[in-house]
Amino acid sequence: MTMHPDDTPARLRLDAALADVAVTFRGMIAAADEVQCDCHWGSAEELAQLKSPDAELDPDLLYRTWTAPDWRDKGAVLRRILPQFSRDLVRGRVEPLFGVEDVGLVFAWGEWHRWPAPQSAAVAEFLHAWWAYSLVETDPAMPVHELLVLCTEASGTLAPWLTVWETLDHPVAHRHLAEAADRWDYDLLADELPWRTWHDEDRLRTELAAWLVHHARPRLRDQDAPEELLHRIRLIGLSGPARWEDPHWPDYRY
């Protein structure tokens, strides 16, 4: 029997995770004493919608809600919108103004790791299922290199996401890896993290650079990646004159 693309194990896992988020956070509301500025955020009637359970928010209200940085109880607001927010994320309907790290920050500010076990487990499984699905999806709604940023900012760590990528022997995952490395090398060769972070930038940059050199480069070499890309990744593992005096140093200007 031919498997429909939407019935792959990765897609079924993601659908199950979305369903669990919907059930786990059903009935959640913002705190009764939550306030917002009616001049810059929205009306009292819109705020009242966040204090009522389950009703879908219109896209503009959802956007204003997740991007507002000044909620008194950020966790309660995130729990209120999570069923709709998670679906829209997977469908590519969430468009941050600056970068996907802002979406990850919403999760981090909500301190989801501190929530009751069933709630934190539902969020963790959603992020991991979305990550696993996107790695093998030919054209994911959110590019894999962006989703890694979101997951890292949401969790404060790179390790679990890179481990999954490293151990996945799949041609689509290899293609995503080449695309990500091609986007990251410019910043990493300048010893900078390729995105804005609220976490330990030096730790994340060092970890990402080491992973590209020691794990991603051998995988890409086996997949016949362009020699120019392989050399740029190799140079990330060098420092000082050994890096910029190498004959394969790209024609970058910083």
C-alpha positions, 0 to 999 in steps of 0.5 A: 500500500502506498503511504500518502505523504501526510501519513508519514510517521513524522507527520503523524507524530506532529499531528498527535503533538498538536492534538495534545497541545489543543487538549492540554491547554483547552480552557486556559485563560489569561490572568483575571487581573491582566492589563494592557495599554488600550492605546498601543495594544488593543481594546478592552473587548479584545483583552476580554477575549484572552480572559475567555477560554478557547475562542479563536483570535483573529490573526491581528489580535493573535499577532499583537498578543504574542508580540507584546513583551509586557504581559504581567503573566506571560505564561498564562497568556502563552497557555491561552493562545498555544492551541491556535499559536502552535497550529499557525506556526506549523502552517507558516502563518506566523510572521515575526517582524524581525526574526524567528528568535522572537517566537522562541523568546515568547516560549522562553519568557513563558517559562514553559519548563516550569509549568506542571509536568503534563503542560511542559511535556506537551510543549516539549513534544510539540517542539521536538515533533515539529523539528523531526518533521521539518528535517525530512520535509522537502519544503517545510513552512518554516525553513529548518535553519530558522526552526533551529533558532526558534527551538534553541531560543525556546529551550535555551539549548542547541544540543538536543536539536543538533543531536537529532540532525546529526543522527538522521541519515536522510537525503532531505535532512542533508540538503537542509544541512547544506543550506543552513551551513551556507547561511551560517558560515559568514557569521561564524567565520567572524566568530559571531552567532548567526542570530540574536539570542537572549541566552549565552551567545558565546556558548551557543556559537562555540557549540554550533561551530564545533558541531558543523566542523566535527559532525556536519562537515563529514556528513556533507562531504559524504553527500558530495557537497560543494568543495567551497562550502566544505572548506568554509566549514573547515575554516570555522574550526581554525582561528587567527591567521590560520583562518584568514590566511588560508588559500580557501578563505572566501572573499568576505569583507567584514 
